[in-house]
Amino acid sequence: MTAVLSGCGSDSGPGDVMLKVVAANYDPADGPSNQQYWDKLAAAFEAKNPHIKVDVSVYPWPVVDAKVAAMVKSGHAPDIAQIGSYSDYAAAGKLYSADDLLSIAVQSNFLSSLSDAGEQDRVQYGLPFVASTRLLFYNEKMFANAGIKPPKTWAELKADAEVLKAQGVKYPYALPLGPEEAQVETMQWMLSGNGGYTDGVGTYTLDSAENAKTFNWLKNDLVGAHLTGPVAPAEFSRKQAYAAFTKGEVGMLNGHPQLVQQAVAKGVKVGMVSMPGINGPAKSATGVADWIMGFKQNGHREEIGKFLNDVFSDKNVLDLTERYNLLPSTTSASGMLADEPKYKFLKTFLDQLPTAQLPPVGKTSWSQVSTDVKKEIGKAVRPGGNPVSVLNQLQTQASTAQNAE
């Protein structure tokens, strides 16, 4: 696909530095609003820094990571990339560290759970751009009509789903384990069962007893009980699940902040609670972050640093996060957003973010492990499937990938 170019810097002079920036599009319709955000930010920055020009290309999410990878492979890396992963580039020595680029004030303003996830070998290379967490969403009208309360435990979630099914709800609980974003749904359930992708020292533990218990419960108590709707979880994408929720066809699902306004716009009243666990609410939620990074290739460390320090100003962070109902990656902007009445619905997400657990994005093996999970995890809950066998296979693949790091 062809990038939409900002046009900034077309009049650069002989002493000017041109920064090439590639960014992902957060516009829900892949429209021009995100390009307009960057154009405005770049123009204001150039006015303050007349010898630095900024040229921004915005690409849809399905292609932006591949676009940057192709640029790097061809020897024409951008100066700055805002994409989904940083670890491979950091491991290859292609990125500046946060210390190289950012002021102490900006570095210390990142939420610690996010800045920690941006580290590789205790050096931060990934700068958290925006974030989100996951909560259990429920259709308040359905719950009121059924006379049920939002669940706090797995048993209560199953009981609620049974009531919703009896009421004719198409998807009592929507379980998207298709290849679009199965790794996030998987992690949310693993955490709720006191498991996860890795242990405390970063070793993969996909085949842990806790994870096996979680997926056996999903297979037998939700999918096997016909409480997840007519589409097999392995073939059900997050996009399909979210669309069904906004149509009033879903009783419960794991959702992120952008879904709230999409549902409200369709007349669905959304309730949100922490993910249920075995004996009570899960101790931590799944966090997701997108990353921005500076490449060394063109040697523009000082100019990249100036621009990124500006990107992380409260004004610029809030301009983006308020526009797309995303969560800021900085402490100051998070506090300001939480104080705004019109963004009250984001407060629960913001409260969870400091203690949220992110996937092991700093491991170069995570990209392959994530891909394997997307392809295989749905098989764990299908009729006749064996959760333990699927988790064992994923663990073997993850260990192989980790040993190759």
C-alpha positions in Angstrom: 0.0 0.0 0.0 1.1 3.5 -0.6 2.0 5.7 2.4 0.2 8.9 3.0 3.0 11.5 3.2 2.8 14.5 5.4 4.8 16.7 3.1 6.6 18.3 6.1 10.1 19.3 5.3 9.8 19.6 1.5 11.6 23.0 1.7 14.6 21.8 3.7 17.8 23.8 3.3 21.4 22.7 2.9 22.1 22.7 6.7 18.8 20.9 7.6 18.3 17.4 8.9 15.4 15.5 7.5 13.9 12.9 9.9 12.0 10.1 8.3 9.2 8.8 10.5 7.0 5.7 9.9 3.9 5.4 12.1 0.9 3.1 12.5 -2.6 4.3 11.8 -4.9 4.4 14.9 -7.9 5.8 12.9 -10.5 3.0 13.3 -11.5 3.4 9.6 -7.9 3.8 8.5 -8.8 7.3 7.6 -6.6 10.4 7.5 -7.1 11.6 11.1 -3.9 10.0 12.4 -1.9 11.5 9.5 -3.4 14.9 10.5 -2.3 14.4 14.1 1.4 13.8 13.0 1.3 16.7 10.5 0.2 19.1 13.2 2.7 17.8 15.7 5.5 18.0 13.1 4.6 21.5 12.0 4.7 22.8 15.5 8.0 21.0 16.2 9.6 22.4 13.0 8.5 25.9 14.0 10.6 25.6 17.2 13.4 23.7 15.5 13.8 25.3 12.0 16.8 23.2 11.0 15.0 19.9 11.6 12.4 18.7 9.1 10.1 15.9 9.8 8.5 13.6 7.1 5.9 11.2 8.4 4.4 8.3 6.6 1.4 6.6 8.2 0.5 3.0 7.3 -2.4 0.7 8.3 -1.6 -1.7 11.2 -1.6 -4.8 9.0 1.3 -3.6 6.9 3.3 -1.1 9.0 5.6 -3.6 10.8 6.4 -5.3 7.5 7.0 -1.9 5.8 9.6 -1.0 8.5 11.2 -4.5 8.3 11.6 -4.1 4.5 13.1 -0.6 4.9 15.7 -1.9 7.4 16.5 -4.9 5.3 17.1 -2.7 2.2 19.5 -0.5 4.2 17.1 2.5 4.3 15.9 2.4 7.9 13.6 5.3 9.0 15.0 7.5 11.7 11.9 6.8 13.9 9.4 4.0 13.7 6.2 3.7 15.7 5.1 0.1 15.4 4.2 -3.1 17.4 7.6 -4.5 18.3 11.1 -3.3 19.0 13.0 -6.4 20.2 14.5 -7.8 17.0 15.9 -4.3 16.1 17.3 -3.9 19.6 19.0 -7.3 19.6 20.6 -6.5 16.2 22.1 -3.3 17.6 20.1 -1.0 15.3 18.4 1.2 17.9 19.4 4.0 20.2 18.6 3.5 23.9 16.3 5.6 25.9 19.3 7.1 27.6 20.7 8.1 24.2 17.5 10.0 23.2 15.4 11.2 26.1 15.7 13.6 28.9 15.7 12.2 32.5 12.3 13.9 33.0 10.7 12.2 30.1 12.3 8.8 30.9 11.1 9.0 34.5 7.6 9.9 33.4 6.9 6.5 31.8 4.7 4.2 33.8 7.2 1.7 35.2 5.3 -1.4 34.0 5.7 -0.1 30.4 9.2 1.1 30.6 10.3 -2.2 32.1 8.7 -4.0 29.2 10.7 -1.8 26.8 14.0 -3.2 28.2 16.3 -5.8 26.7 19.2 -6.9 28.9 18.2 -4.1 31.4 18.6 -1.4 28.7 15.5 0.4 27.5 15.2 0.5 23.7 11.4 0.4 23.2 9.7 3.7 24.2 6.0 3.0 25.1 3.9 5.1 22.8 0.4 4.2 23.9 -1.1 1.4 25.9 -4.3 -0.4 26.8 -5.5 -3.0 29.3 -8.2 -5.6 29.1 -11.4 -5.8 31.2 -14.4 -8.1 31.2 -17.1 -6.2 29.3 -20.8 -7.1 29.7 -24.0 -5.9 28.2 -25.7 -4.1 31.0 -29.2 -4.4 29.5 -28.9 -8.1 29.0 -27.7 -8.6 32.6 -30.5 -6.4 34.0 -33.1 -8.3 31.9 -31.7 -11.6 33.1 -31.5 -10.5 36.7 -27.8 -11.4 37.0 -24.7 -9.6 38.3 -21.3 -9.4 36.7 -19.1 -12.3 37.6 -16.1 -12.3 40.0 -15.2 -16.0 39.6 -15.0 -18.5 36.8 -18.0 -20.4 38.3 -20.1 -17.2 38.3 -19.0 -16.4 34.7 -20.3 -19.9 33.6 -23.5 -19.4 35.6 -24.2 -16.0 34.0 -23.4 -17.5 30.5 -25.9 -20.3 31.1 -28.6 -17.8 32.0 -27.8 -15.6 29.0 -27.9 -18.7 26.7 -31.4 -19.6 28.1 -32.4 -16.0 27.2 -31.4 -16.5 23.6 -28.2 -14.6 23.6 -26.1 -15.6 20.5 -22.7 -15.3 22.2 -23.1 -15.7 26.0 -19.3 -15.3 26.3 -17.3 -14.4 23.1 -14.0 -16.3 23.0 -11.9 -15.1 20.0 -9.0 -17.5 19.7 -8.6 -16.9 16.0 -5.3 -15.7 14.5 -6.0 -12.0 14.7 -5.1 -11.5 18.4 -5.4 -14.8 20.1 -2.2 -14.2 22.1 -3.9 -11.4 24.1 -7.1 -13.4 24.9 -4.9 -16.3 25.8 -2.8 -14.3 28.2 -5.9 -12.8 29.9 -7.2 -16.2 30.7 -3.7 -17.5 31.7 -3.4 -14.7 34.2 -6.9 -15.3 35.6 -5.8 -18.9 36.3 -2.6 -17.7 38.1 -0.4 -18.7 35.1 1.1 -16.8 32.3 3.6 -17.1 29.4 6.7 -16.9 31.5 8.0 -17.3 35.0 9.7 -14.8 37.2 13.0 -15.1 35.4 11.6 -14.9 31.9 11.5 -18.6 31.0 8.5 -19.7 29.0 6.0 -21.8 31.0 3.2 -22.3 28.5 2.7 -25.9 29.6 2.5 -25.1 33.3 -0.1 -26.9 35.5 -2.0 -23.6 35.9 -2.3 -23.0 32.2 -3.4 -26.6 31.6 -6.1 -26.1 34.3 -7.3 -22.9 32.6 -7.6 -24.3 29.1 -9.2 -27.5 30.4 -11.8 -25.4 32.1 -12.4 -23.3 28.9 -12.7 -26.4 26.8 -15.1 -28.3 29.1 -17.0 -25.6 31.0 -17.4 -22.9 28.3 -16.9 -24.2 24.8 -18.0 -27.8 25.6 -21.1 -26.4 27.3 -22.0 -24.4 24.2 -21.7 -21.0 25.9 -19.4 -19.4 23.4 -21.7 -19.0 20.4 -22.0 -20.6 17.0 -18.5 -19.8 15.7 -15.6 -22.1 16.8 -13.2 -20.0 18.9 -10.3 -21.0 16.6 -12.1 -19.4 13.7 -13.4 -16.4 15.7 -11.4 -13.1 15.4 -11.3 -10.2 17.9 -12.8 -8.0 15.1 -15.7 -10.4 14.7 -16.3 -10.5 18.5 -16.2 -6.8 18.9 -18.6 -6.3 16.0 -21.0 -8.8 17.5 -20.8 -6.9 20.8 -21.7 -3.6 19.2 -24.7 -5.3 17.6 -26.0 -6.5 20.9 -25.2 -10.2 20.3 -22.7 -10.7 23.0 -23.2 -11.0 26.7 -19.6 -10.9 27.9 -16.1 -10.6 26.4 -12.7 -9.2 27.1 -12.5 -5.7 25.7 -10.1 -2.7 25.4 -10.8 1.0 25.7 -11.7 1.8 22.1 -14.5 -0.7 22.2 -16.4 1.3 24.8 -17.2 4.2 22.6 -17.8 2.0 19.5 -20.5 0.1 21.5 -22.0 3.2 23.0 -22.3 4.7 19.5 -24.5 1.7 18.6 -26.7 2.0 21.7 -25.1 -0.7 23.8 -24.6 0.1 27.4 -21.3 -1.3 28.6 -20.4 -2.6 32.0 -16.8 -3.3 32.9 -15.2 -5.3 35.7 -11.9 -7.0 36.4 -11.4 -10.4 34.7 -12.9 -13.1 36.9 -10.4 -15.6 38.4 -10.7 -19.0 40.0 -11.7 -17.8 43.4 -12.1 -14.1 42.8 -11.1 -11.3 40.5 -7.8 -11.9 38.7 -4.8 -10.4 40.5 -3.5 -8.6 37.3 -4.8 -7.7 33.9 -3.2 -8.0 30.5 -1.5 -4.9 29.3 -0.6 -4.1 25.7 1.7 -1.4 24.5 2.8 -0.1 21.1 6.3 1.2 20.7 8.3 4.0 19.2 12.0 3.8 18.6 15.0 5.6 17.1 17.2 3.9 14.5 21.0 4.5 14.5 21.6 4.1 10.8 21.4 7.7 9.7 23.2 9.1 12.7 20.6 11.6 13.7 20.7 10.9 17.5 20.4 14.5 18.6 17.6 15.4 16.2 15.6 12.2 17.0 16.0 12.9 20.7 14.6 16.4 20.3 11.6 15.2 18.3 10.8 12.3 20.7 11.1 14.5 23.8 8.5 16.7 22.1 6.3 13.7 21.1 6.0 12.8 24.8 4.9 16.2 26.0 1.6 16.0 27.9 -0.1 18.0 25.1 0.9 15.7 22.3 0.3 12.5 24.4 -3.2 13.7 25.3 -4.0 14.9 21.8 -3.5 11.3 20.6 -5.0 9.3 23.4 -8.1 11.4 23.8 -8.7 11.2 20.0 -8.7 7.4 19.9 -9.6 6.4 23.5 -6.1 5.0 24.2 -4.2 5.0 27.4 -1.2 7.3 27.9 2.1 5.7 28.6 3.2 8.5 31.0 2.3 9.2 34.6 1.5 12.9 34.2 -0.8 12.4 31.1 -2.6 9.5 32.8 -3.3 11.6 35.8 -4.7 14.5 33.7 -6.9 12.1 31.7 -8.3 10.5 34.8 -9.4 13.9 36.1 -11.5 14.7 33.0 -15.2 13.8 33.5 -15.8 12.9 29.9 -13.1 10.2 30.1 -14.5 8.7 33.3 -15.0 5.4 31.5 -11.2 5.1 31.0 -10.5 5.3 34.8 -10.8 1.6 35.4 -8.4 0.9 32.6 -6.0 3.5 33.9 -6.2 2.1 37.4 -5.1 -1.3 36.2 -2.3 -0.1 33.9 0.5 0.4 36.5 0.2 -3.3 37.7 -0.7 -4.8 34.3 1.4 -7.6 33.0 2.6 -7.3 29.4 3.6 -10.2 27.1 7.3 -10.8 27.1 7.9 -8.3 24.2 11.5 -7.8 25.1 12.4 -11.3 24.1 13.4 -11.7 20.4 11.7 -15.1 20.5 8.3 -13.5 21.4 7.4 -12.7 17.8 7.6 -16.4 16.8 6.0 -17.6 20.0 3.1 -15.1 19.5 2.7 -16.3 15.9 2.6 -20.0 17.1 0.0 -19.2 19.8 -2.2 -17.4 17.3 -2.1 -20.5 15.0 -2.4 -23.2 17.5 -4.2 -22.2 20.8 -7.7 -22.4 19.3 -7.1 -26.2 18.8 -6.9 -26.6 22.6 -10.6 -25.9 23.1 -12.2 -27.6 20.1 -14.3 -30.7 20.5 -11.9 -33.7 20.8 -9.0 -31.3 21.4 -6.4 -31.9 24.1 -5.4 -28.7 25.9 -2.3 -30.3 27.5 -1.0 -31.6 24.2 -1.4 -28.2 22.5 0.3 -26.4 25.4 3.1 -29.0 25.4 3.6 -28.4 21.6 3.7 -24.6 22.1 6.1 -25.0 25.0 8.5 -27.1 22.8 8.3 -24.4 20.1 8.8 -21.6 22.6 11.8 -23.3 24.2 13.4 -23.8 20.8 12.9 -20.2 19.9 14.2 -19.0 23.3 17.4 -21.2 22.9 18.0 -19.6 19.6 18.0 -16.0 21.1 
